[in-house]
Amino acid sequence: MSDKSDLYALDLAAVSFVQACGGPCSDGCVVLARIGEDAWALGDSKRPDLEPLRFSSEELSAAGIDPTRFGLAL
């Protein structure tokens, strides 16, 4: 993605988010979904009313977030 605003133009309606937890997920977890070839959406299951943040693969990696921990392929 060349422009960060392009990430927010991607539709999340048909996207499936998955959780990754370090412990019990009863209080909520971080959720991640692939939303494009080089695009990811990161949300909080405790706050489903908030729009997920969007990241390129490079930004996600720089933040130390590994999609394989969520069971997602790179």
C-alpha positions as CSV (number, residue, x, y, z in Angstrom):
1,M,0.0,0.0,0.0
2,S,1.5,3.3,-1.0
3,D,-0.9,5.5,0.9
4,K,-2.1,4.9,4.5
5,S,-5.6,6.3,3.6
6,D,-5.9,3.4,1.1
7,L,-6.0,1.0,4.1
8,Y,-9.0,2.8,5.6
9,A,-10.8,2.6,2.2
10,L,-10.8,-1.2,2.4
11,D,-14.2,-2.8,3.4
12,L,-14.2,-4.9,6.5
13,A,-17.8,-6.2,6.1
14,A,-16.7,-9.7,4.9
15,V,-13.5,-9.9,7.0
16,S,-13.1,-12.6,9.6
17,F,-11.0,-11.5,12.7
18,V,-9.1,-14.1,14.7
19,Q,-7.9,-13.8,18.3
20,A,-4.5,-14.4,19.9
21,C,-4.2,-14.5,23.6
22,G,-1.4,-15.0,26.1
23,G,-3.9,-16.2,28.7
24,P,-7.6,-16.6,29.2
25,C,-9.7,-14.8,26.6
26,S,-12.6,-14.2,28.9
27,D,-11.8,-10.5,29.2
28,G,-11.2,-9.9,25.6
29,C,-8.3,-10.1,23.2
30,V,-6.5,-8.5,20.4
31,V,-8.1,-9.5,17.0
32,L,-6.4,-9.4,13.6
33,A,-7.6,-9.9,10.1
34,R,-6.0,-9.8,6.6
35,I,-7.9,-7.2,4.7
36,G,-5.7,-7.1,1.5
37,E,-2.5,-8.4,0.0
38,D,-0.4,-6.0,2.2
39,A,-3.0,-4.9,4.6
40,W,-4.2,-5.8,8.1
41,A,-6.8,-4.7,10.6
42,L,-6.1,-4.9,14.3
43,G,-9.0,-4.5,16.8
44,D,-9.9,-5.1,20.4
45,S,-12.7,-7.7,21.1
46,K,-13.5,-5.8,24.3
47,R,-14.3,-2.7,22.3
48,P,-16.0,-3.9,19.1
49,D,-17.6,-0.5,18.7
50,L,-14.3,1.0,17.8
51,E,-13.0,0.9,14.3
52,P,-10.0,-1.4,14.0
53,L,-6.6,0.2,13.2
54,R,-5.1,-0.6,9.8
55,F,-1.5,-1.5,9.1
56,S,0.6,-2.5,6.1
57,S,2.6,-5.8,6.6
58,E,5.8,-3.7,7.1
59,E,4.1,-1.6,9.8
60,L,2.7,-4.7,11.5
61,S,6.1,-6.3,11.6
62,A,7.7,-3.1,12.9
63,A,5.2,-3.1,15.7
64,G,6.2,-6.6,16.6
65,I,2.9,-8.2,15.7
66,D,3.3,-11.6,14.1
67,P,0.2,-12.8,12.1
68,T,1.3,-16.4,12.5
69,R,0.6,-16.1,16.2
70,F,-3.1,-15.6,15.2
71,G,-2.9,-18.6,12.8
72,L,-2.8,-16.3,9.8
73,A,-0.3,-16.8,6.9
74,L,2.1,-14.0,6.0
